């Protein structure tokens, strides 16, 4: 959704279905946030973005998350 700002607003929702421990959920959020920060530098228009990861993200490393988000970001 376009937000008519010069920056992006992103939120990541990691439910208890993904991981029961808050430490694990926060780790997933931090990894996604770090990957998003590297992708938003290339774009200029602001959007509101909500990311809801699946349980498979627990097995993924940062480079996989980054490449998946870059694929989505380009499309």
PDB file of N, H, CA, C and O in Angstrom:
ATOM      1  N   UNK A   1       0.842  -1.159   0.000  1.00  0.00           N
ATOM      2  CA  UNK A   1       0.000   0.000   0.000  1.00  0.00           C
ATOM      3  C   UNK A   1       0.898   1.236   0.000  1.00  0.00           C
ATOM      4  O   UNK A   1       1.839   1.315   0.790  1.00  0.00           O
ATOM      5  N   UNK A   2       0.628   2.171  -0.849  1.00  0.00           N
ATOM      6  H   UNK A   2      -0.137   2.107  -1.491  1.00  0.00           H
ATOM      7  CA  UNK A   2       1.429   3.390  -0.940  1.00  0.00           C
ATOM      8  C   UNK A   2       1.060   4.320   0.215  1.00  0.00           C
ATOM      9  O   UNK A   2      -0.117   4.465   0.544  1.00  0.00           O
ATOM     10  N   UNK A   3       2.071   4.955   0.835  1.00  0.00           N
ATOM     11  H   UNK A   3       3.027   4.837   0.568  1.00  0.00           H
ATOM     12  CA  UNK A   3       1.796   5.808   1.986  1.00  0.00           C
ATOM     13  C   UNK A   3       2.085   7.287   1.734  1.00  0.00           C
ATOM     14  O   UNK A   3       1.950   8.099   2.649  1.00  0.00           O
ATOM     15  N   UNK A   4       2.479   7.653   0.513  1.00  0.00           N
ATOM     16  H   UNK A   4       2.589   6.993  -0.231  1.00  0.00           H
ATOM     17  CA  UNK A   4       2.723   9.037   0.113  1.00  0.00           C
ATOM     18  C   UNK A   4       3.768   9.735   0.979  1.00  0.00           C
ATOM     19  O   UNK A   4       3.712  10.950   1.166  1.00  0.00           O
ATOM     20  N   UNK A   5       4.699   8.983   1.496  1.00  0.00           N
ATOM     21  H   UNK A   5       4.745   7.996   1.344  1.00  0.00           H
ATOM     22  CA  UNK A   5       5.829   9.512   2.261  1.00  0.00           C
ATOM     23  C   UNK A   5       7.104   9.204   1.482  1.00  0.00           C
ATOM     24  O   UNK A   5       7.068   8.491   0.479  1.00  0.00           O
ATOM     25  N   UNK A   6       8.213   9.734   1.939  1.00  0.00           N
ATOM     26  H   UNK A   6       8.242  10.314   2.754  1.00  0.00           H
ATOM     27  CA  UNK A   6       9.489   9.466   1.277  1.00  0.00           C
ATOM     28  C   UNK A   6      10.198   8.263   1.882  1.00  0.00           C
ATOM     29  O   UNK A   6      11.319   7.944   1.484  1.00  0.00           O
ATOM     30  N   UNK A   7       9.570   7.598   2.826  1.00  0.00           N
ATOM     31  H   UNK A   7       8.660   7.857   3.149  1.00  0.00           H
ATOM     32  CA  UNK A   7      10.163   6.446   3.489  1.00  0.00           C
ATOM     33  C   UNK A   7       9.165   5.298   3.547  1.00  0.00           C
ATOM     34  O   UNK A   7       7.959   5.488   3.389  1.00  0.00           O
ATOM     35  N   UNK A   8       9.693   4.117   3.775  1.00  0.00           N
ATOM     36  H   UNK A   8      10.672   3.963   3.904  1.00  0.00           H
ATOM     37  CA  UNK A   8       8.859   2.923   3.900  1.00  0.00           C
ATOM     38  C   UNK A   8       8.543   2.661   5.367  1.00  0.00           C
ATOM     39  O   UNK A   8       9.376   2.889   6.245  1.00  0.00           O
ATOM     40  N   UNK A   9       7.351   2.188   5.616  1.00  0.00           N
ATOM     41  H   UNK A   9       6.675   2.003   4.904  1.00  0.00           H
ATOM     42  CA  UNK A   9       6.978   1.733   6.946  1.00  0.00           C
ATOM     43  C   UNK A   9       6.753   0.233   6.853  1.00  0.00           C
ATOM     44  O   UNK A   9       5.891  -0.222   6.101  1.00  0.00           O
ATOM     45  N   UNK A  10       7.515  -0.531   7.605  1.00  0.00           N
ATOM     46  H   UNK A  10       8.215  -0.162   8.216  1.00  0.00           H
ATOM     47  CA  UNK A  10       7.382  -1.988   7.556  1.00  0.00           C
ATOM     48  C   UNK A  10       7.054  -2.529   8.933  1.00  0.00           C
ATOM     49  O   UNK A  10       7.498  -1.992   9.948  1.00  0.00           O
ATOM     50  N   UNK A  11       6.282  -3.587   8.957  1.00  0.00           N
ATOM     51  H   UNK A  11       5.922  -4.023   8.133  1.00  0.00           H
ATOM     52  CA  UNK A  11       5.971  -4.309  10.185  1.00  0.00           C
ATOM     53  C   UNK A  11       6.090  -5.791   9.881  1.00  0.00           C
ATOM     54  O   UNK A  11       5.690  -6.267   8.818  1.00  0.00           O
ATOM     55  N   UNK A  12       6.645  -6.499  10.834  1.00  0.00           N
ATOM     56  H   UNK A  12       6.970  -6.113  11.698  1.00  0.00           H
ATOM     57  CA  UNK A  12       6.772  -7.945  10.723  1.00  0.00           C
ATOM     58  C   UNK A  12       5.963  -8.570  11.848  1.00  0.00           C
ATOM     59  O   UNK A  12       6.156  -8.241  13.019  1.00  0.00           O
ATOM     60  N   UNK A  13       5.068  -9.458  11.495  1.00  0.00           N
ATOM     61  H   UNK A  13       4.911  -9.725  10.544  1.00  0.00           H
ATOM     62  CA  UNK A  13       4.226 -10.131  12.472  1.00  0.00           C
ATOM     63  C   UNK A  13       4.662 -11.589  12.544  1.00  0.00           C
ATOM     64  O   UNK A  13       4.483 -12.350  11.593  1.00  0.00           O
ATOM     65  N   UNK A  14       5.234 -11.968  13.676  1.00  0.00           N
ATOM     66  H   UNK A  14       5.380 -11.350  14.449  1.00  0.00           H
ATOM     67  CA  UNK A  14       5.671 -13.346  13.889  1.00  0.00           C
ATOM     68  C   UNK A  14       4.817 -13.900  15.027  1.00  0.00           C
ATOM     69  O   UNK A  14       4.982 -13.511  16.183  1.00  0.00           O
ATOM     70  N   UNK A  15       3.918 -14.797  14.695  1.00  0.00           N
ATOM     71  H   UNK A  15       3.784 -15.113  13.756  1.00  0.00           H
ATOM     72  CA  UNK A  15       2.977 -15.306  15.691  1.00  0.00           C
ATOM     73  C   UNK A  15       3.592 -16.431  16.529  1.00  0.00           C
ATOM     74  O   UNK A  15       4.680 -16.926  16.237  1.00  0.00           O
ATOM     75  N   UNK A  16       2.879 -16.805  17.549  1.00  0.00           N
ATOM     76  H   UNK A  16       1.995 -16.403  17.786  1.00  0.00           H
ATOM     77  CA  UNK A  16       3.320 -17.912  18.405  1.00  0.00           C
ATOM     78  C   UNK A  16       3.233 -19.252  17.691  1.00  0.00           C
ATOM     79  O   UNK A  16       3.802 -20.234  18.168  1.00  0.00           O
ATOM     80  N   UNK A  17       2.550 -19.318  16.579  1.00  0.00           N
ATOM     81  H   UNK A  17       2.088 -18.520  16.192  1.00  0.00           H
ATOM     82  CA  UNK A  17       2.524 -20.538  15.781  1.00  0.00           C
ATOM     83  C   UNK A  17       3.892 -20.803  15.165  1.00  0.00           C
ATOM     84  O   UNK A  17       4.264 -21.954  14.939  1.00  0.00           O
ATOM     85  N   UNK A  18       4.636 -19.742  14.896  1.00  0.00           N
ATOM     86  H   UNK A  18       4.333 -18.807  15.080  1.00  0.00           H
ATOM     87  CA  UNK A  18       5.970 -19.879  14.317  1.00  0.00           C
ATOM     88  C   UNK A  18       6.945 -20.383  15.369  1.00  0.00           C
ATOM     89  O   UNK A  18       7.657 -21.362  15.145  1.00  0.00           O
ATOM     90  N   UNK A  19       6.975 -19.712  16.519  1.00  0.00           N
ATOM     91  H   UNK A  19       6.397 -18.917  16.700  1.00  0.00           H
ATOM     92  CA  UNK A  19       7.884 -20.101  17.599  1.00  0.00           C
ATOM     93  C   UNK A  19       7.244 -19.719  18.932  1.00  0.00           C
ATOM     94  O   UNK A  19       6.694 -18.627  19.078  1.00  0.00           O
ATOM     95  N   UNK A  20       7.321 -20.610  19.877  1.00  0.00           N
ATOM     96  H   UNK A  20       7.767 -21.496  19.759  1.00  0.00           H
ATOM     97  CA  UNK A  20       6.707 -20.358  21.181  1.00  0.00           C
ATOM     98  C   UNK A  20       7.503 -19.348  21.999  1.00  0.00           C
ATOM     99  O   UNK A  20       6.920 -18.567  22.751  1.00  0.00           O
ATOM    100  N   UNK A  21       8.832 -19.353  21.861  1.00  0.00           N
ATOM    101  H   UNK A  21       9.306 -19.988  21.250  1.00  0.00           H
ATOM    102  CA  UNK A  21       9.674 -18.461  22.664  1.00  0.00           C
ATOM    103  C   UNK A  21       9.788 -17.089  22.012  1.00  0.00           C
ATOM    104  O   UNK A  21       9.987 -16.973  20.802  1.00  0.00           O
ATOM    105  N   UNK A  22       9.658 -16.052  22.838  1.00  0.00           N
ATOM    106  H   UNK A  22       9.496 -16.146  23.820  1.00  0.00           H
ATOM    107  CA  UNK A  22       9.763 -14.680  22.343  1.00  0.00           C
ATOM    108  C   UNK A  22      11.156 -14.384  21.800  1.00  0.00           C
ATOM    109  O   UNK A  22      11.305 -13.573  20.886  1.00  0.00           O
ATOM    110  N   UNK A  23      12.162 -15.025  22.348  1.00  0.00           N
ATOM    111  H   UNK A  23      12.041 -15.684  23.090  1.00  0.00           H
ATOM    112  CA  UNK A  23      13.538 -14.812  21.881  1.00  0.00           C
ATOM    113  C   UNK A  23      13.670 -15.223  20.422  1.00  0.00           C
ATOM    114  O   UNK A  23      14.308 -14.525  19.634  1.00  0.00           O
ATOM    115  N   UNK A  24      13.077 -16.338  20.061  1.00  0.00           N
ATOM    116  H   UNK A  24      12.558 -16.905  20.701  1.00  0.00           H
ATOM    117  CA  UNK A  24      13.136 -16.830  18.682  1.00  0.00           C
ATOM    118  C   UNK A  24      12.338 -15.919  17.755  1.00  0.00           C
ATOM    119  O   UNK A  24      12.796 -15.591  16.661  1.00  0.00           O
ATOM    120  N   UNK A  25      11.151 -15.513  18.189  1.00  0.00           N
ATOM    121  H   UNK A  25      10.779 -15.779  19.078  1.00  0.00           H
ATOM    122  CA  UNK A  25      10.331 -14.614  17.369  1.00  0.00           C
ATOM    123  C   UNK A  25      11.042 -13.285  17.137  1.00  0.00           C
ATOM    124  O   UNK A  25      11.016 -12.753  16.027  1.00  0.00           O
ATOM    125  N   UNK A  26      11.671 -12.749  18.170  1.00  0.00           N
ATOM    126  H   UNK A  26      11.692 -13.181  19.071  1.00  0.00           H
ATOM    127  CA  UNK A  26      12.396 -11.483  18.027  1.00  0.00           C
ATOM    128  C   UNK A  26      13.605 -11.629  17.117  1.00  0.00           C
ATOM    129  O   UNK A  26      13.940 -10.705  16.376  1.00  0.00           O
ATOM    130  N   UNK A  27      14.256 -12.774  17.166  1.00  0.00           N
ATOM    131  H   UNK A  27      13.983 -13.524  17.768  1.00  0.00           H
ATOM    132  CA  UNK A  27      15.384 -13.030  16.276  1.00  0.00           C
ATOM    133  C   UNK A  27      14.938 -13.024  14.819  1.00  0.00           C
ATOM    134  O   UNK A  27      15.622 -12.467  13.961  1.00  0.00           O
ATOM    135  N   UNK A  28      13.803 -13.637  14.541  1.00  0.00           N
ATOM    136  H   UNK A  28      13.247 -14.089  15.238  1.00  0.00           H
ATOM    137  CA  UNK A  28      13.256 -13.649  13.183  1.00  0.00           C
ATOM    138  C   UNK A  28      12.926 -12.225  12.750  1.00  0.00           C
ATOM    139  O   UNK A  28      13.225 -11.832  11.622  1.00  0.00           O
ATOM    140  N   UNK A  29      12.308 -11.448  13.643  1.00  0.00           N
ATOM    141  H   UNK A  29      12.065 -11.766  14.559  1.00  0.00           H
ATOM    142  CA  UNK A  29      11.985 -10.057  13.318  1.00  0.00           C
ATOM    143  C   UNK A  29      13.237  -9.255  12.997  1.00  0.00           C
ATOM    144  O   UNK A  29      13.247  -8.484  12.037  1.00  0.00           O
ATOM    145  N   UNK A  30      14.287  -9.424  13.784  1.00  0.00           N
ATOM    146  H   UNK A  30      14.279 -10.050  14.564  1.00  0.00           H
ATOM    147  CA  UNK A  30      15.529  -8.685  13.562  1.00  0.00           C
ATOM    148  C   UNK A  30      16.177  -9.062  12.234  1.00  0.00           C
ATOM    149  O   UNK A  30      16.689  -8.194  11.527  1.00  0.00           O
ATOM    150  N   UNK A  31      16.160 -10.343  11.891  1.00  0.00           N
ATOM    151  H   UNK A  31      15.744 -11.048  12.465  1.00  0.00           H
ATOM    152  CA  UNK A  31      16.732 -10.774  10.619  1.00  0.00           C
ATOM    153  C   UNK A  31      15.966 -10.174   9.438  1.00  0.00           C
ATOM    154  O   UNK A  31      16.569  -9.703   8.474  1.00  0.00           O
ATOM    155  N   UNK A  32      14.643 -10.194   9.521  1.00  0.00           N
ATOM    156  H   UNK A  32      14.153 -10.577  10.305  1.00  0.00           H
ATOM    157  CA  UNK A  32      13.826  -9.627   8.451  1.00  0.00           C
ATOM    158  C   UNK A  32      14.052  -8.121   8.359  1.00  0.00           C
ATOM    159  O   UNK A  32      14.173  -7.574   7.263  1.00  0.00           O
ATOM    160  N   UNK A  33      14.107  -7.460   9.499  1.00  0.00           N
ATOM    161  H   UNK A  33      14.008  -7.905  10.389  1.00  0.00           H
ATOM    162  CA  UNK A  33      14.318  -6.020   9.512  1.00  0.00           C
ATOM    163  C   UNK A  33      15.675  -5.652   8.896  1.00  0.00           C
ATOM    164  O   UNK A  33      15.770  -4.687   8.136  1.00  0.00           O
ATOM    165  N   UNK A  34      16.705  -6.405   9.216  1.00  0.00           N
ATOM    166  H   UNK A  34      16.628  -7.188   9.833  1.00  0.00           H
ATOM    167  CA  UNK A  34      18.021  -6.157   8.641  1.00  0.00           C
ATOM    168  C   UNK A  34      18.039  -6.342   7.132  1.00  0.00           C
ATOM    169  O   UNK A  34      18.676  -5.570   6.416  1.00  0.00           O
ATOM    170  N   UNK A  35      17.346  -7.357   6.653  1.00  0.00           N
ATOM    171  H   UNK A  35      16.829  -7.984   7.235  1.00  0.00           H
ATOM    172  CA  UNK A  35      17.284  -7.596   5.205  1.00  0.00           C
ATOM    173  C   UNK A  35      16.495  -6.489   4.509  1.00  0.00           C
ATOM    174  O   UNK A  35      16.842  -6.078   3.402  1.00  0.00           O
ATOM    175  N   UNK A  36      15.445  -6.013   5.151  1.00  0.00           N
ATOM    176  H   UNK A  36      15.163  -6.346   6.050  1.00  0.00           H
ATOM    177  CA  UNK A  36      14.633  -4.942   4.564  1.00  0.00           C
ATOM    178  C   UNK A  36      15.427  -3.647   4.493  1.00  0.00           C
ATOM    179  O   UNK A  36      15.334  -2.924   3.501  1.00  0.00           O
ATOM    180  N   UNK A  37      16.198  -3.345   5.514  1.00  0.00           N
ATOM    181  H   UNK A  37      16.274  -3.932   6.319  1.00  0.00           H
ATOM    182  CA  UNK A  37      16.996  -2.115   5.511  1.00  0.00           C
ATOM    183  C   UNK A  37      17.958  -2.078   4.332  1.00  0.00           C
ATOM    184  O   UNK A  37      18.189  -1.016   3.754  1.00  0.00           O
ATOM    185  N   UNK A  38      18.509  -3.204   3.978  1.00  0.00           N
ATOM    186  H   UNK A  38      18.322  -4.067   4.448  1.00  0.00           H
ATOM    187  CA  UNK A  38      19.431  -3.260   2.846  1.00  0.00           C
ATOM    188  C   UNK A  38      18.698  -3.121   1.515  1.00  0.00           C
ATOM    189  O   UNK A  38      19.289  -2.666   0.536  1.00  0.00           O
ATOM    190  N   UNK A  39      17.424  -3.503   1.459  1.00  0.00           N
ATOM    191  H   UNK A  39      16.943  -3.872   2.255  1.00  0.00           H
ATOM    192  CA  UNK A  39      16.659  -3.428   0.209  1.00  0.00           C
ATOM    193  C   UNK A  39      16.042  -2.056  -0.019  1.00  0.00           C
ATOM    194  O   UNK A  39      15.897  -1.638  -1.168  1.00  0.00           O
ATOM    195  N   UNK A  40      15.678  -1.349   1.034  1.00  0.00           N
ATOM    196  H   UNK A  40      15.796  -1.688   1.967  1.00  0.00           H
ATOM    197  CA  UNK A  40      14.955  -0.090   0.867  1.00  0.00           C
ATOM    198  C   UNK A  40      15.844   1.047   0.396  1.00  0.00           C
ATOM    199  O   UNK A  40      15.332   2.084  -0.025  1.00  0.00           O
ATOM    200  N   UNK A  41      17.151   0.886   0.454  1.00  0.00           N
ATOM    201  H   UNK A  41      17.567   0.043   0.795  1.00  0.00           H
ATOM    202  CA  UNK A  41      18.037   1.945   0.001  1.00  0.00           C
ATOM    203  C   UNK A  41      17.914   2.176  -1.503  1.00  0.00           C
ATOM    204  O   UNK A  41      18.174   3.281  -1.978  1.00  0.00           O
ATOM    205  N   UNK A  42      17.525   1.160  -2.250  1.00  0.00           N
ATOM    206  H   UNK A  42      17.313   0.263  -1.864  1.00  0.00           H
ATOM    207  CA  UNK A  42      17.455   1.260  -3.710  1.00  0.00           C
ATOM    208  C   UNK A  42      16.154   1.882  -4.201  1.00  0.00           C
ATOM    209  O   UNK A  42      16.069   2.268  -5.367  1.00  0.00           O
ATOM    210  N   UNK A  43      15.158   1.989  -3.364  1.00  0.00           N
ATOM    211  H   UNK A  43      15.227   1.675  -2.417  1.00  0.00           H
ATOM    212  CA  UNK A  43      13.866   2.512  -3.799  1.00  0.00           C
ATOM    213  C   UNK A  43      13.659   3.920  -3.249  1.00  0.00           C
ATOM    214  O   UNK A  43      14.273   4.313  -2.258  1.00  0.00           O
ATOM    215  N   UNK A  44      12.785   4.668  -3.912  1.00  0.00           N
ATOM    216  H   UNK A  44      12.287   4.349  -4.718  1.00  0.00           H
ATOM    217  CA  UNK A  44      12.596   6.052  -3.504  1.00  0.00           C
ATOM    218  C   UNK A  44      11.184   6.364  -3.029  1.00  0.00           C
ATOM    219  O   UNK A  44      10.979   7.353  -2.325  1.00  0.00           O
ATOM    220  N   UNK A  45      10.217   5.551  -3.393  1.00  0.00           N
ATOM    221  H   UNK A  45      10.383   4.748  -3.965  1.00  0.00           H
ATOM    222  CA  UNK A  45       8.834   5.839  -3.052  1.00  0.00           C
ATOM    223  C   UNK A  45       8.422   5.084  -1.800  1.00  0.00           C
ATOM    224  O   UNK A  45       8.856   3.950  -1.596  1.00  0.00           O
ATOM    225  N   UNK A  46       7.597   5.685  -0.964  1.00  0.00           N
ATOM    226  H   UNK A  46       7.244   6.606  -1.130  1.00  0.00           H
ATOM    227  CA  UNK A  46       7.206   5.078   0.300  1.00  0.00           C
ATOM    228  C   UNK A  46       6.024   4.138   0.192  1.00  0.00           C
ATOM    229  O   UNK A  46       5.059   4.408  -0.522  1.00  0.00           O
ATOM    230  N   UNK A  47       6.113   3.029   0.911  1.00  0.00           N
ATOM    231  H   UNK A  47       6.898   2.810   1.491  1.00  0.00           H
ATOM    232  CA  UNK A  47       5.035   2.048   0.960  1.00  0.00           C
ATOM    233  C   UNK A  47       4.869   1.544   2.380  1.00  0.00           C
ATOM    234  O   UNK A  47       5.815   1.579   3.166  1.00  0.00           O
ATOM    235  N   UNK A  48       3.677   1.076   2.716  1.00  0.00           N
ATOM    236  H   UNK A  48       2.908   1.047   2.077  1.00  0.00           H
ATOM    237  CA  UNK A  48       3.419   0.368   3.956  1.00  0.00           C
ATOM    238  C   UNK A  48       3.502  -1.114   3.645  1.00  0.00           C
ATOM    239  O   UNK A  48       2.796  -1.611   2.767  1.00  0.00           O
ATOM    240  N   UNK A  49       4.363  -1.820   4.362  1.00  0.00           N
ATOM    241  H   UNK A  49       4.936  -1.416   5.075  1.00  0.00           H
ATOM    242  CA  UNK A  49       4.616  -3.223   4.071  1.00  0.00           C
ATOM    243  C   UNK A  49       4.412  -4.047   5.345  1.00  0.00           C
ATOM    244  O   UNK A  49       4.962  -3.719   6.396  1.00  0.00           O
ATOM    245  N   UNK A  50       3.629  -5.103   5.246  1.00  0.00           N
ATOM    246  H   UNK A  50       3.182  -5.369   4.391  1.00  0.00           H
ATOM    247  CA  UNK A  50       3.424  -6.023   6.358  1.00  0.00           C
ATOM    248  C   UNK A  50       3.951  -7.384   5.925  1.00  0.00           C
ATOM    249  O   UNK A  50       3.565  -7.903   4.878  1.00  0.00           O
ATOM    250  N   UNK A  51       4.831  -7.956   6.734  1.00  0.00           N
ATOM    251  H   UNK A  51       5.145  -7.534   7.585  1.00  0.00           H
ATOM    252  CA  UNK A  51       5.432  -9.253   6.429  1.00  0.00           C
ATOM    253  C   UNK A  51       4.996 -10.247   7.488  1.00  0.00           C
ATOM    254  O   UNK A  51       5.167 -10.013   8.685  1.00  0.00           O
ATOM    255  N   UNK A  52       4.431 -11.361   7.036  1.00  0.00           N
ATOM    256  H   UNK A  52       4.293 -11.551   6.064  1.00  0.00           H
ATOM    257  CA  UNK A  52       4.007 -12.436   7.924  1.00  0.00           C
ATOM    258  C   UNK A  52       4.731 -13.700   7.474  1.00  0.00           C
ATOM    259  O   UNK A  52       4.303 -14.350   6.520  1.00  0.00           O
ATOM    260  N   UNK A  53       5.826 -14.057   8.150  1.00  0.00           N
ATOM    261  H   UNK A  53       6.174 -13.529   8.925  1.00  0.00           H
ATOM    262  CA  UNK A  53       6.614 -15.212   7.710  1.00  0.00           C
ATOM    263  C   UNK A  53       5.946 -16.545   8.042  1.00  0.00           C
ATOM    264  O   UNK A  53       5.099 -16.636   8.931  1.00  0.00           O
ATOM    265  N   UNK A  54       6.348 -17.562   7.307  1.00  0.00           N
ATOM    266  H   UNK A  54       7.036 -17.488   6.584  1.00  0.00           H
ATOM    267  CA  UNK A  54       5.899 -18.934   7.550  1.00  0.00           C
ATOM    268  C   UNK A  54       6.901 -19.640   8.470  1.00  0.00           C
ATOM    269  O   UNK A  54       7.977 -19.110   8.747  1.00  0.00           O
ATOM    270  N   UNK A  55       6.547 -20.814   8.932  1.00  0.00           N
ATOM    271  H   UNK A  55       5.673 -21.245   8.707  1.00  0.00           H
ATOM    272  CA  UNK A  55       7.374 -21.548   9.886  1.00  0.00           C
ATOM    273  C   UNK A  55       8.722 -21.972   9.287  1.00  0.00           C
ATOM    274  O   UNK A  55       9.681 -22.192  10.026  1.00  0.00           O
ATOM    275  N   UNK A  56       8.802 -22.088   7.967  1.00  0.00           N
ATOM    276  H   UNK A  56       8.023 -21.909   7.366  1.00  0.00           H
ATOM    277  CA  UNK A  56      10.060 -22.475   7.317  1.00  0.00           C
ATOM    278  C   UNK A  56      11.176 -21.461   7.556  1.00  0.00           C
ATOM    279  O   UNK A  56      12.347 -21.782   7.355  1.00  0.00           O
ATOM    280  N   UNK A  57      10.840 -20.254   7.977  1.00  0.00           N
ATOM    281  H   UNK A  57       9.888 -19.993   8.140  1.00  0.00           H
ATOM    282  CA  UNK A  57      11.854 -19.231   8.179  1.00  0.00           C
ATOM    283  C   UNK A  57      12.792 -19.582   9.325  1.00  0.00           C
ATOM    284  O   UNK A  57      13.904 -19.058   9.390  1.00  0.00           O
ATOM    285  N   UNK A  58      12.367 -20.452  10.227  1.00  0.00           N
ATOM    286  H   UNK A  58      11.463 -20.877  10.175  1.00  0.00           H
ATOM    287  CA  UNK A  58      13.220 -20.857  11.343  1.00  0.00           C
ATOM    288  C   UNK A  58      14.445 -21.634  10.875  1.00  0.00           C
ATOM    289  O   UNK A  58      15.479 -21.622  11.542  1.00  0.00           O
ATOM    290  N   UNK A  59      14.336 -22.310   9.732  1.00  0.00           N
ATOM    291  H   UNK A  59      13.496 -22.320   9.190  1.00  0.00           H
ATOM    292  CA  UNK A  59      15.451 -23.088   9.191  1.00  0.00           C
ATOM    293  C   UNK A  59      16.333 -22.269   8.247  1.00  0.00           C
ATOM    294  O   UNK A  59      17.398 -22.735   7.843  1.00  0.00           O
ATOM    295  N   UNK A  60      15.909 -21.073   7.895  1.00  0.00           N
ATOM    296  H   UNK A  60      15.044 -20.695   8.223  1.00  0.00           H
ATOM    297  CA  UNK A  60      16.633 -20.260   6.923  1.00  0.00           C
ATOM    298  C   UNK A  60      17.704 -19.408   7.608  1.00  0.00           C
ATOM    299  O   UNK A  60      17.536 -18.974   8.748  1.00  0.00           O
ATOM    300  N   UNK A  61      18.799 -19.179   6.895  1.00  0.00           N
ATOM    301  H   UNK A  61      18.936 -19.531   5.969  1.00  0.00           H
ATOM    302  CA  UNK A  61      19.818 -18.267   7.409  1.00  0.00           C
ATOM    303  C   UNK A  61      19.576 -16.872   6.811  1.00  0.00           C
ATOM    304  O   UNK A  61      18.679 -16.684   5.989  1.00  0.00           O
ATOM    305  N   UNK A  62      20.391 -15.904   7.239  1.00  0.00           N
ATOM    306  H   UNK A  62      21.120 -16.057   7.907  1.00  0.00           H
ATOM    307  CA  UNK A  62      20.174 -14.514   6.843  1.00  0.00           C
ATOM    308  C   UNK A  62      20.286 -14.319   5.330  1.00  0.00           C
ATOM    309  O   UNK A  62      19.511 -13.560   4.748  1.00  0.00           O
ATOM    310  N   UNK A  63      21.224 -14.984   4.699  1.00  0.00           N
ATOM    311  H   UNK A  63      21.853 -15.601   5.172  1.00  0.00           H
ATOM    312  CA  UNK A  63      21.394 -14.798   3.252  1.00  0.00           C
ATOM    313  C   UNK A  63      20.173 -15.309   2.480  1.00  0.00           C
ATOM    314  O   UNK A  63      19.801 -14.728   1.461  1.00  0.00           O
ATOM    315  N   UNK A  64      19.556 -16.375   2.952  1.00  0.00           N
ATOM    316  H   UNK A  64      19.858 -16.847   3.780  1.00  0.00           H
ATOM    317  CA  UNK A  64      18.346 -16.892   2.314  1.00  0.00           C
ATOM    318  C   UNK A  64      17.188 -15.921   2.485  1.00  0.00           C
ATOM    319  O   UNK A  64      16.443 -15.654   1.542  1.00  0.00           O
ATOM    320  N   UNK A  65      17.044 -15.396   3.694  1.00  0.00           N
ATOM    321  H   UNK A  65      17.649 -15.612   4.460  1.00  0.00           H
ATOM    322  CA  UNK A  65      15.979 -14.424   3.958  1.00  0.00           C
ATOM    323  C   UNK A  65      16.175 -13.185   3.096  1.00  0.00           C
ATOM    324  O   UNK A  65      15.222 -12.653   2.526  1.00  0.00           O
ATOM    325  N   UNK A  66      17.415 -12.736   3.008  1.00  0.00           N
ATOM    326  H   UNK A  66      18.189 -13.168   3.471  1.00  0.00           H
ATOM    327  CA  UNK A  66      17.728 -11.547   2.218  1.00  0.00           C
ATOM    328  C   UNK A  66      17.422 -11.765   0.738  1.00  0.00           C
ATOM    329  O   UNK A  66      16.843 -10.893   0.090  1.00  0.00           O
ATOM    330  N   UNK A  67      17.804 -12.919   0.201  1.00  0.00           N
ATOM    331  H   UNK A  67      18.274 -13.627   0.727  1.00  0.00           H
ATOM    332  CA  UNK A  67      17.542 -13.179  -1.219  1.00  0.00           C
ATOM    333  C   UNK A  67      16.050 -13.336  -1.494  1.00  0.00           C
ATOM    334  O   UNK A  67      15.564 -12.884  -2.531  1.00  0.00           O
ATOM    335  N   UNK A  68      15.315 -13.971  -0.578  1.00  0.00           N
ATOM    336  H   UNK A  68      15.710 -14.338   0.264  1.00  0.00           H
ATOM    337  CA  UNK A  68      13.871 -14.108  -0.762  1.00  0.00           C
ATOM    338  C   UNK A  68      13.179 -12.746  -0.738  1.00  0.00           C
ATOM    339  O   UNK A  68      12.301 -12.479  -1.558  1.00  0.00           O
ATOM    340  N   UNK A  69      13.575 -11.888   0.201  1.00  0.00           N
ATOM    341  H   UNK A  69      14.289 -12.105   0.867  1.00  0.00           H
ATOM    342  CA  UNK A  69      12.961 -10.573   0.272  1.00  0.00           C
ATOM    343  C   UNK A  69      13.347  -9.706  -0.917  1.00  0.00           C
ATOM    344  O   UNK A  69      12.542  -8.892  -1.370  1.00  0.00           O
ATOM    345  N   UNK A  70      14.553  -9.863  -1.427  1.00  0.00           N
ATOM    346  H   UNK A  70      15.206 -10.525  -1.059  1.00  0.00           H
ATOM    347  CA  UNK A  70      14.947  -9.071  -2.597  1.00  0.00           C
ATOM    348  C   UNK A  70      14.154  -9.500  -3.827  1.00  0.00           C
ATOM    349  O   UNK A  70      13.823  -8.668  -4.672  1.00  0.00           O
ATOM    350  N   UNK A  71      13.846 -10.791  -3.934  1.00  0.00           N
ATOM    351  H   UNK A  71      14.115 -11.467  -3.248  1.00  0.00           H
ATOM    352  CA  UNK A  71      13.022 -11.273  -5.043  1.00  0.00           C
ATOM    353  C   UNK A  71      11.620 -10.682  -4.960  1.00  0.00           C
ATOM    354  O   UNK A  71      11.055 -10.257  -5.968  1.00  0.00           O
ATOM    355  N   UNK A  72      11.075 -10.660  -3.775  1.00  0.00           N
ATOM    356  H   UNK A  72      11.533 -11.006  -2.956  1.00  0.00           H
ATOM    357  CA  UNK A  72       9.731 -10.094  -3.578  1.00  0.00           C
ATOM    358  C   UNK A  72       9.773  -8.588  -3.785  1.00  0.00           C
ATOM    359  O   UNK A  72       8.859  -8.022  -4.385  1.00  0.00           O
ATOM    360  N   UNK A  73      10.810  -7.938  -3.299  1.00  0.00           N
ATOM    361  H   UNK A  73      11.552  -8.398  -2.811  1.00  0.00           H
ATOM    362  CA  UNK A  73      10.908  -6.489  -3.352  1.00  0.00           C
ATOM    363  C   UNK A  73      10.947  -5.990  -4.798  1.00  0.00           C
ATOM    364  O   UNK A  73      10.355  -4.957  -5.110  1.00  0.00           O
ATOM    365  N   UNK A  74      11.631  -6.709  -5.674  1.00  0.00           N
ATOM    366  H   UNK A  74      12.112  -7.549  -5.420  1.00  0.00           H
ATOM    367  CA  UNK A  74      11.744  -6.302  -7.068  1.00  0.00           C
ATOM    368  C   UNK A  74      10.401  -6.428  -7.774  1.00  0.00           C
ATOM    369  O   UNK A  74      10.057  -5.598  -8.615  1.00  0.00           O
ATOM    370  N   UNK A  75       9.641  -7.467  -7.432  1.00  0.00           N
ATOM    371  H   UNK A  75       9.921  -8.141  -6.748  1.00  0.00           H
ATOM    372  CA  UNK A  75       8.348  -7.672  -8.083  1.00  0.00           C
ATOM    373  C   UNK A  75       7.353  -6.735  -7.491  1.00  0.00           C
ATOM    374  O   UNK A  75       6.190  -6.735  -7.893  1.00  0.00           O
TER     375      UNK A  75
END
